[in-house]
Amino acid sequence: MVWNEPVPALDEPLHKSLGPATAKVLAEHLDLHTVGDLLHHYPRRYAERGELTPLSELPLDEHVTVVAQVADARILTFNQGRGKRLEVTITDGSGRLQLVFFGKGIHKPHKDLLPGSRAMFAGKVSKFNHKLQLAHPAYEPLGAEASAADAVDAFAGRLIPIYPACKQLESWKISKAVDAVLDRAGEALDPLPPALRADRGLAPLPEALRKIHRPRSRMEVEEARHRLKWDEAFVLQVALARRRFADGQLPAVARRPQPGGLLDSFDATLPFTLTEGQLKVSGEIFEDLATPHPMHRLLQGEVGSGKTMVALRAMLAVVDSGGQAAMLAPTEVLAQQHHRSITEMMGELAEGGMLGGSEQGTKVVLLTGSMGAPARRQALLDLVTGEAGIVIGTHALIEDKVQFHDLGLVVVDEQHRFGVEQRDALRGKGKQPPHLLVMTATPIPRTVAMTVFGDLETSVLDQLPAGRSPIATHVVPAQDKPHFLARAWERVREEVDKGHQAYVVCPRIGDGEDEPKKKAPAGADADEGEKRPPLAVLETAARLAGGPLAGLSVEVLHGRMDPADKDEVMRRFAAGQVQVLVATTVIEVGVNVPNSTVMVIMDADRFGVSQLHQLRGRVGRGSAAGLCLLVSEMPEASPARARLAAVAATLDGFELSRIDLEQRREGDVLGQAQSGVRSSLRMLAVIADEEVIAQAREEAVAVVGADPELVRLPGLRTALAALVDAEREQYLEKG
């Protein structure tokens, strides 16, 4: 949908109001190009004229802005009198800080910074002679003398906004630029419908912009923030609601399972009963599949809650109705694992058209990038003729050469590894848009799901299947208590002696390709434990086989192995021929070996919380209890150890994903929402502002339901056009 809107007043380029030099710096260094951009560049915090920023807590090597009083200023000579420097000591009651100016740059500050005068200072904190200092800081006097009378008016009793700044433009220069355009706030088009504003008691947009930039009190700041959060949440939720509405208008083939068909035959062979949760979610999916519009559903659930079973039953229902189903997996190991477990679950039903296969059956084929040419040709042929009802594959499924006979359902496993583009490319393979089911292995807090997967309806599986055992998790402090680590290897031996199997997970492969200094994952501490490289699979496997696990069959698995070798190792591990598998996180998702009962995660502090939860979900998948040991050399008081303690304390993935996300920056939380959505959230925090997001979604659904084209809401149309424009991928507009 393209609207021909008048260009809003706030789209005027900044050089018209501020002059070319300032406009150039704002554009190049802060990505601010128009009057509207600058008005939406909000202060990061506020200093009070009566309240001094504590000098005692200045961070080293960071660009800071402080308000303080000059205690002392003197000129010193060095180099036998050839050089001069001005040293100024400033204080705020909490501490003192040295400022230093050199050369010709000392005359003006010497005049301005007299003892007793107050100013705002900005610069990078450095250390000299064990003391913190600012060298050549920029400063703005806060008027202790007559010439700055207007500065007194501007700042007396007011909150001083401190803006996100850059070396080329200090906070107060940005503040002056904002002053030059703040009158234009009155021309801002309000995206919120008047009725919504009135119901929720929200200030009009021009008033909120004035209050956020020039507040008279902390209360005004809060009022403005609340209003601006609503803008961001509401515009984004309207964009997503419109996408859901548009998707709901698309035609699709209704897919209903045949009575006595493939799905019924499969259900009859199941050796267990489905959980209530699985039946409920399957019901929601079958209801969606039976409509003449494409399903768009997110299936999320606890690790090991039986999502694959639910997805397989949906695929069988589609095959029953004469269509085909494709499952897209993020890695070859996972595609092969799914193919193996689905053909095992289906038994002779997966051998349609083959000798010994069931009459009701269909063919299940695998398609990956590393397959040999003959196997690949056969798989492509089976898809185009309709011989294969189910295909499981990697990105290879998206290639142009792949043609389907009648693609009815796309199942995407582990969505956050796929961009929306890949999802849409596969959807384009159907004669009409196929139904879509997205599975995510890591539980996501509700509001993150509403934001990142906001174009999908959500189903949650929160019950573990009968027969699953609880997993006990313990932290093993290898540095403080080395005998704990020795005991961990004894536990592995004990489990193997009982006929079970074990995983040992390491952060690195160690084949020389992965350089030691890896970035810590989001949610892990980058600055902790960089003393040695993370432990590697190849070295660890050799050390265990020659030491604490000597005599056991120990093998390795990692992403850079040849795909055929990877598959062979996984097959032998699944068959029980390998007792201990030392691996990287390639086993993180979907690997299902019910006989493995113990997992030892080395350098566990190098992994994020959700990732650890995901990894331990590989054990305890059978009737024997699972054990997960998190090995770390971090000191007990470190944030990394606190994270590990959180994982050990709960098996609730939703709770852990909140902990994980609270420790990440907003951009990482929204990792896979395209850049436009990320950059449109300046004020909204996806975790902290849950209530606003949930309410905004309700309001958005109501608005779009009543007026899908937003004919009566020009301000909202303009805001939406700006958001969709920022989505350079146009992901919100892809059908």
N, C-alpha and C positions, 0 to 999 in steps of 0.2 A: 504494500500500500504506500503510495507516495502522495504526500500532501503538498499543495502549493501554498505555502504560508508566506505572509509578509516577513521580511528580515527583521527580527526583533532589535530594538534600540541597543540592547546590551551586546550585540554582535559587532559593534563598531570597533575597528582596530585601535589598540592602545596608543599608537604613535600620535593619533589625533589629539588625545587628551594629555599625554605625558611628554611628547617630544621623542624624536627617533632614538636617542642614546639610551634612555631608561627603558623604552619599549624593547629595544634590541636585547638588553641584558635579561629582562623579564621573559622574553620569548626563548632565548638560547639556554638560559640556566634554570628557569623554573617552569618552562612550558606554558607560560601565560601569554595569550595572544590578543584577547578581546577584553572589553570592559567587564563582561560577564565572568570571564575566567578570573579576573583580579578580585571581583566581588565575592567569588566562591573560593578564594585563597584565604582560608580562615586562620586567625591567630592560633598558635599552638598552645599558648598559655598566657596568663596575664600577671604582670607585676604590679604591686600597689605602691603608690608614691610613699606611703607610710611604712610599707613592708619591704624589707630588704632581702634580696635573694641571698641565701646563705653562701658566703664565700668559702665556708669551711667544707662545702661538699662539691667543689668543682671537679668535673671529670677531666682527666688528662687527655690531650690530643683531640678535644672536641671543640667545636665552634660554639661559644657561649655568649649570652647577653646578660649583663648584670647591672643593677642599679646600686650605686654606692657613693660614699662621701670621701673627698680627698683629705687624708690625714697629714700628708707631708709631700713636698716636691722639692727636688734639688738637682742641680746640674753638676755632673762629675766629669773629670777629664781622664783620658787614658792614652796609651801610646806616647808617653812623655809629653802630654799636653797637646798632641796633634789632633786627637779625637775627643768629641764631647758626647755625653749621653745625659738624657733627662730621666731620672728615676722618680716615679710617683707611687706613693703607697696609698691604697684606698682601703676603706674599712666599712663593714656593715654591722658591726656589733658581734657577728658570729666568728669573724676571722679577718685576716688581712691579706691583701694581694698586691704584688709588685707589678707596676706597669713600666715598660722601658721604651724610650724613643731615642733614635740615633741621628746624628748628622744634621742636615738642614731641616729635618722634620721635627726639630725640638722647639722651634720658636713659637709656633701657634699654641701647642699644648701648654707651654710654659706660661703663656699669657692667660689661657682659658682655665687651666686646672689649678686654681689657687686653693690652699688649705681651707677647709670648711665648705668649699663648693661641692655641689652634687651633680652627677652626670650618669648617663647610660653609657656603658662601654661594651664593645663587641670585639671578639678576637678569638684566636685559637690558644687554648691553655697549653703552655709548655713548662718544662722544668729547667731551672738553672741554679747551680749550687744548692741542690736539694730543696729549692723553694719553687712554688708555682708562680708563674708570671704570664702576662700577656705582652708580647712584643708588638710595638706599633699598633695598638688597638684603635679601631675607629671609635669616636665618642660623640655624644650629643649632650651639651650642658643642659641641666634641668633648671637653669635660671636662678642663680643666686645674685646675679647683678641685673641692672636695669635693662640692658640690651636684650635680655631674654624674657622680658615681661610676658610676651605672647606665649612663650614656652610654659611659663608658670600657669597661665590660664588653661593652656591645653592639657597640662598634666596634673594640676593641683587637685587632690581628692579623687582623681580618676584612676581607673584601672589602666595600666599601660599595656597595650597588646604586644606580645612578642610573636613575630611571624616566623614561619619556616623560611629561613634566609639562605644566602649563599655568600661565598667570599666576595663576589663582585658587587653585592647589594645587601647592606645591612638591614636588620629588622626595621629600624626607624625610617630608613629611606623607602622601604616598602609601605610603611605606615603613611608616609607623606603622599605616596602614589595613590594609596587607597583614599586618602582625604580628597584628592583631586577628582575622584570619580564617584564618591559616596552619594552625592546628590542624585546620581543617575539611578540609584536603587529604586526610586519611586517608579521607574519605567519598567521594572522587572515584571514579566508575565507570570502570574501565580499558577503553578501546575495543579494545586489542590482545588477540587470543586468546592464552591462556597459552603455547601451543606455539610461536607466533611469537616471543613475548618470550624464551622459553628458547633457541630456535634462534639468535636474532640477538643474544643477550646484552644485552637492553635492561632498564633499571631499571624497577620498577613505577611507575605514574603518581604516587602520593602522594610517593614518594621523589624523583622527578624534579622535582615542583613545589617541594618543600622545598629541593632543591639549586639550583634556578634563582633562587629568591628569597633564600636565605640560604646561599650556598656558603662552604665553608671553604677552598677552593683553586680555582685556575683549572681543575684537572682535573675537579672536580665540576661546574663550569659547562659544560664540554665534554660530559660524560656526559649532563647534563640536556638540553642543546640537541639532542644527537643523538636522544635518546628523543622529545623533543617534536616534532622534525621528522618522525619516523616516524609519530606520531599524525596530523599534518596530511596527509602524503602518503597514508597508508593509508586514512584515512576518505574522502578525496576519490576515491581510485582505486576503493574499494568502491562508492561512489555511482555512478561511471561504469560499473563492471563490471555493476552491477545494471541500469543503463539498457540496456547492450548485451544483457544476458541477456533483459530484458523485450522489447526490440525483436526479439530472435531468436525469441521465442514468438509474435509477431504473424503473422497469415496474410498472404500476398501471392500474386499470380499469378506462377507461374514463367514466365519469358520466355526462349524459345530461338529463335535465328535459324533461318529455313527454309533447307534446302539449295536452292541455286539461286535464293534470294530476293533481297531488296533489298541486304542486306549483301554477298553474293557478287558481285552486279552491280557494286556500288560498288568493292569491292576489285579487280575485274577492270579497272576504268578507271583505277586509280591509276598515274600516270606514274613512280612511284618505289617502292622497297621500304620497308616499315616497319622501324624500328630494332628490334634485339633487345629493348630495353627496352619499346618500344611493344607488341610482341607479348606479352611476359611480362605486362605490366599488363593488357592487353586480356583475356588468359587468366584472370587473377584476377577481373576484372569479369564475364566471361561465366559463370564458375563460380558467382559470387554470384547473378547474374540467374536462373540455372536452378533455384534452390532456392525452395520455397514459403514463404520468409520474406523480409522486405524487406532488400535490401542496404543497408548504411550504410558507405560507403567514402570516405576522404579521398584525393584524387589530388594529390600535390604534386610539383613538379619544377622544374628550372632554368628560368629565363626562356628561352623559345624551344625547349623540349624536345619540343614537339609534343603538348601536353595536349589541344588542341582536337580533333585527329585521333582521339585515343583516346576522347574523350567522344562524338564524332560516330558512331564505329563502335558504341558502346554504344547510342546512340539508334536507329540503324538496326536493330540486333538486336531492340529492343523493338517497333519499327514492324512488322518482319517477323512478329512473333508476334501481330499484331492490336492492339497497344496504341499509346498516344501518348507522346511524350517532350517535356518542357518544359525550356528552359534559361533560368535566371534570371540576368540581368546587373545589375551595380550602377548603371550609368549608361546613358542613351539612346545616347550615342556608341558605347559598347561593344556594346549590344544590336544597333544598326544594323550595326556592324562584323562581329559574329558572323553576323548574318543574311546580310550580303553575302558573307562568305568561305565560309559553309556552302553557300549556293546555288551559288557558283562551283565549290566542290569537287565538289558532287553533279551539276552540269550538268543534263542532261535528267531525271535521277532526281528532281530537286527540282520537277518540273513535272507530277506525277501528276494525271490528270484534265484536263490542259490539252492543246490542240492541239500536236502535236510532242513532247509529253512521253512518257516511257517507260512501258510497261505496268506494269513493276515499280515505278514511281516513287510518290512521295507528295507532298503539298503542304507547303511550308515557309512558315509565316506569321510575321509580326512583330507584336507587340502592345506599344505604349508609351503613356504618358499623353498625349503631345501629338499623337497621330494624329487626323486628321479623322474626323467621325462616320461617313460612309459606309464608309471603309476599316476602321474599328474594328468596325462592325456586321458586315461581311463576315468579318473575322477571328474574331469571337465565334461566328458561325454555323458557320464551318469547324471550329471546335473542338468544338462541341456535337454536330455530325453525324458527326464522325470523319473528315471529308474531309481535314483537315490532320493529318498524322502527327507533324509537328514544329512546335513554337511556340517562338519566341525572344522574350523580353520583359524588361521591368523590373518594378518593384513592381506595375505595372498588372495583372500576372498573378495577384496575390494577392487582388484585389478580389472582393467577393461575386458580382458579375454574371458572372464568368468560370466557365463550366461546361465540363467535359471529357466526351467520349464514353467514354473508358477510359484514364485517366492511369496509365501504367506506370512511368515513370522521371522523376525530377526531377534536373536537373544544376544545381548552384549554382556560378556562377563568382565567384571572389574573395570567399570566405566571410567574411573579417574585416570586410567592409562591411555584412554582413547580420547582424541579431540571430538568435538561435535561433528567436524567435517567427515571423519571416517564413518561415523554413525549414519550421517546423511547420505554418504556415497553408497553405502550398502542398501539403504532404503530405496535408492534410485534404481535398484536392480529388478524391482517388481513391476509387473504390468500396471498395477495400481499400487499405491503406497502400502507396503506390508505392515502388519502389526509389529510393535516394538516392545520388548521386555529388556530392561537394563538391570543387571544384578550387581550389587556392590558388596564386597566381602567385609569391608570395614564398616561397622555401624556409623551413621552420621547423625549428629544432633539435628533435631527437627528443622531448626531455622536455617542450618547450612543446606539441608536438603531443599528447603523452600527457595534458596537463593541460587545454589549451583545447579540443582536439578528441577528448578521451578516450573519447567515446561512438562513435567511428568507427574502423574498421580502416584501416590506412594502406598506400597504394601509392606508390612513389617512382620517378619518371622521371629518370635521371641522365645519359642519353646525349643528345647533340645530334644531330638528324637529319643524314644525309649532305648535303653541299652547303652547310651553314651555315659561315660564315667566322668566324674569331676576331675579337674586337673589341679594338683597342688603346685604352688610356685614358691621358690625360695631364692633369696639373694645370697650369692656366695662371695664374700669379701676376700678375694685372692691375695690382696696386698697385706691386710691386717692379720688374716688368719689362713696361712698357706695350707694348714692341715684340712681346712674345709674343702679346698679344691681337690686334695688327694681323696677325701671321702666322696666327692662327686664322681670321680672315676670309678671308685668301688661300687657306687650305686648303679653305674652303667653296666658294670660286669654282672652285678646281681640280677639285673633285669634280663640281660642276655642269657644268663644261666637258666632263667625261668622259661627261656624259649622266645623272649620278646626281642625287639630291635630298638636302636637308638639313633637320634640325629645329633650331630654337633654342628652348630652354625657359627661361621666366622664372617666378619665384615668385608674381607678382601680375598681375592683369588691367590695373589702372590706369584704370578707367572712373569713378573717383570713389566707387564703391560699396564697394570694399575699402579700408578705412582703412589707412594706411601701417604702423602699429605692429602687425604680426601677431605672434602668439606663435610662437616658434621651434618646429619640430616636435620630437616626442620623439626624443632622440638627437642633436639639434642644440643648439648652445649658445645659451641664451636671452640671455646677457649679452654675447655677442660681436657686434660689428659692427652695433649698433643706431644707428650714427651717421647713416645715411641710410635712407630707405625702401628696401625691396627693389626691384629692377628690375622694370618692368612690361611686359607684352606689347605694349600699344598704342604706348607711347613707343619701345620698342626696335625694333619693326617699322618705325616711321616713320624712326627714326635710321638703321637699316641700309639701307632703301630709298633714302634720300637721301644715303647716305655709302658705307661700305665695300662694300655689295652693290648699288649703283646699277646699274640695267639688268637685274637678275634679277627674276623674278616672285615677290614676297614677299607672303604672305597670313597672316592671323591665325586662331587657333582657341582659344576658351575656353568655359567652362561657362555663361556668361550669354548666349551668342548664342542666337538663335531656333533650335530644333531643326532646322528645314528648312535654315537657312543652314549650320549645323554639318555636316549630312549632305552638303550640296552641296560645301563646302570639302574634306571628307574624300574625297569621290568624285573631285574634280578633282585632289587630291594623289595619290590612288591611281592615277589615269589618267596621271600625269606632267605635267599641265598647270600645276601649281604647283611652282616649283623649291625655294623655301625656305618652310617653315611655322614661324611664330613662335607658340608655344603655351604654355598652362599645363600642369599635370600631367594634363589630360584625356586626353593621349596615353599616360599611364603604362602602361595595361594593354591588351593584346589588339589594339592597332592594328598592322596587318601590311602594310607597304609594302616589299617586298623590294628595290626600287630605291633606297631611302634608305640612304646609307652614312655620313653624318656627323651628329653631334649636338653642339651647343654648349650647355652648361648654365650659364646666367648665375647669379651668386650661389649657386654650387653648395653653399656652406656652410650655406645655409638649408634644405637637404633632409636627411632622415635617410639613413643608409647603404643600407638595403634599398630605399628609394625611388629612390636614384641608380642602383642596380643594375637595378631594374625599368625605369627610363627608358632606360638605354643598351641594354636588350634590344630596343629598337625599331629599332636599326641592325644591319647585318651579318646580315640575315635572308635575303639572297640569296647569289650566288656571289662578289660583290665584298667585300673586307675592310671591316670597320666601324671607325669612328674616333669616340671620344667625348672631348670636351674639357671639363674641369671648371674654369670660370672663377671665381676667388675673389680678393677684396681682403684676405683675412685674412693677418696676419703668419705667417711660416713656422713659428714656434715654437708657434702656438696649437693647442689641441685640435681646432678645426675643420679646420685643415690636415692634422692627423694622420689625421682621419677620411677626408678626401679621398684622402690617400696610400694608405690601406688599400683604398679602392675601386679606385684605379689599379693596385694591386699584384696583385689576384686577380680571376678571373672566377668563383670558387666562391661561389655564393649562400648555401650553408649556412654557410660560414665567415663571410661578411659578416653574415648574420643573427645569428650569435652576437655579433659585435662590436657590432652595433646594439643587441641586447637587453642586453648587459652595461652599456651606457651609460644604460639606461632604469630608471625605478623599477619595482618589481615590479608595481604596479597597471597600468602601461602595457603591460608584457609580456603580462599576462593580459587585455589590453584588452577582448576580447569575451566572456571567461568572465563570467557574470553576477556582480553585486556580492557575492553570498553567498560564492562561491568565493574572490573576492579577499579579502574580509574574514576568511575562515577561515584564511588563510595569514599567520601572524604571524612564524613562525620559518623557514619553508621558502623558499629562494630557487630559483626554477625553473631558472635556468641553473647556479648553483653546486652545487646538490644533485642533480645528474643521477642519481648512483648510487642514492640513497635512493628517488627517484621510480620508477626502472626496477624496483628490487627490490620496492617496495610494489605496483607494478602486478601483478607475478608473483604475489605473495602474495594480492592481492585477487581475482585471477581464480580461484585455487585455492579460496579461502574461499567465494566466491559459487557456484562450480561444485558444491561439496560441500553447501552449505546456503543456497540462494537467498534464503530468508526470514530467515536469520540467527537461527533459533529458539534455537540454543544459545549465542548471544552477546549477552546483554542490554546489556552496556556499549557494544558497537559499535552496537547498534540506537539507543541513546540519543544517541550522538555523531552518528549519521547523521540522526536526526530533527532535531537542532539545526542541522545543515548544510542540510538540505532546507528547514527552516523559514526559515533565513536567505535561501534562494533565494526572495525574494518573488515572483519571476516563475514560480516552480515549474518552472524550466526542466529540472531533472533528472527531473521526473516526467512531462514531456510525452511522449506515445507517438508 
